[in-house]
Amino acid sequence: MNKRIDVNFITGIKADRIYGFSVYEKDLYKGLNDKVNFNVISMNSLPLPVGRTLSRNFSLYFLYPLYLKLKVKKNVINHITTQKNAFVLNYINPKKSIVTCHDIIPYIFNEFGEVRKFLFDLSVKGMKKADKIIAVSESTKRDLINYLNFPEDKIKVIYESVNTNVFKLIDNAREKLKERGFDFGDSKLVLYVGLDKPTKNIPALIKAFYKLKKKMQNVKLIKVGSYEWKSERTKILNLIKILNLEKDVLFFENIGVENLSLFYNACDVFVFPSLYEGFGLPPLEAMACGCPVIASNKSSIPEVVGDAGILIEPDEDNLFKSMFNLLTNESLRKELSKKGLKQAKKFSLEKECEETLKIYEKLR
């Protein structure tokens, strides 16, 4: 019987919202907990009177390294679960270290200007000290090679997974949502799940939905997810007001994964117009629930969706045409639902854990 492997599970500041990387951490921990002794090292953000972002960054870049030095076990594997936290390898012994890289957005879309790029440079410096990089898609692997000159043999692609215990087919989802206070009547439902960020391309979706409303009156756009920064949410709300869509675009936050699964099951179409993803978990969750998917053809998204969804250049005209065609074609929706269920099975937690465990075993 093999001895359990000791791993410092370095997760940084505790997530206060649902992110792809926080889902990844939770699933990996649960999937490997019977084979690995995880020393989870995370801390709460200090509640400073300077706003959420500054508080979290101060806690991460100034306090967390001190906390980490107190909690880290020596001579065991270090798994840094997101690229943002890789800077810690500049402060601790980087021997036997792994970094999971979900994306390199600051190098491709400079959303936050030079400050964010400077902070990401610290993480890149740390990543280069790691023994292995886990990239969550072939797209992310290519970006690491092409933008940051990482050697290919240092990178292992291990796809993220979907939790099929939660995200699965559910009968009578609309009725169950209604019982929980979410009543959409008999409207057709278009669903988007994700944060409010420029790379998510939500304004294009809103404009496409405006065109759709001219063709189909009885349709609602549901947006599930919080905002990453307030300015982007304000921009989106202003656009909705200008287009007179306040009653037709509905926002929901912090609904929990069980309700989220019901939303995927209840909606007629899922739309994902993102300009860049390191992986793209929401379309995978939608497919696992049998919801037909329209998605961007950018970055990693085609790897996730495959031929089980409609992949498009994500401008407002293509989004409008795809939504209209799918909402008015029941046989196509049924076909994509079946294909999506099959595609989702390729991204299992068992496979993700098995491949991650192999890396642990090589470094132990």
Phi, psi and omega in degrees: 000127182288140177290140178299145184269136177270129182222127167282113182264094192266101189250357175075216181282135182300134180291136177256003176217166179277116176242162176301320183290329179287326174295318178302313181299313182297315182292319181294319178300312181294323184286335184245003187297338179274351180242347187230137171271095181278126169259090184285123182242099179220159179214158177283150174291140177288127183282077181275153181278045183232012180098160186298311186296312180295321179298314182292321179292320177298316181296319183288310190274340182247320184267321185299319177302323178292316179297319181298317180299329179284328188261339187290137174273139182274151175062030173232172181291138172253120175246107176271118196275354174210146185302329182301327183269003184294343179301339182296340179290352171278352184243339179239167179297119184279002180298139181060044184249143177233139173237129172270122179255117180270328177189171174232048185309318182301336179273342184253317176235105186279067188297325187250012177077198189291332181297311181295322179294323177298314179296323180290328175301323177297321179290322177298318177301318178293317180302324182290346176271348183286153177284328183213144174247126171266117174261138186275001176198163174295327178298315178295322177299314179299319180297318178299321180286312188282324183267326189241002175060036174286139176294138185300323184288353178272349188250133175240125177276121173230111182294146170292172185230169176246138180279097184283355171285337180253309183268100187203171177295133179229125178288147174055042184297322180298316180295321180292323176295319180299320178297334181265008175098007179252094185248115181248014179060223180253020181293147166292144185237125173253129185245137168232136178235125179159174179280166174268098178221153179305322181291344180283344171064034183293322178303323178297322178294318179298315180295322177294321179294324176302317177294321180297320181297333178289335180263328184226113183283321189270065182215142178236148172254122180252127179245116180251127179136151181274180178261143177281318171220145190297326183298323180289320176299317179299317179300316181293316180296323178295320178296317178300320179294316180300322182272003178058047182246017186303327182272354187246346176248114188248132183253136176224139179228153173050050183269350181085155187290328179293317176292324178299317177299321177295321177299313178302318182290326186277336186278154183276328183214141171250132182238133183225091188268020189303144177274341181198133173220145172282329175221284180111074185286319183305316178296330177292317177298319180298315180297321179296338179262004178080016180272125179299140189244133165247127185217158175298150177265021185267152172045237187277348190301318177299331176296322183282313187278325182060220179264016183268001178217178177265113180260130186221161164291121194276055172265169188295326179293314179295322178296315178299309182299319181292318178296315181297314181297319183286320180292337181257010182228090184296321181295323177292321177299317179296320179296314180292327176299313179296316179296321181295318178300320179291318181296320183298331181293343179288343186247072185267149176295325180301315180292317179300315181291319181299317182287326177292320179298324177300321177293316176305313184296327179289331183264348186298000000 
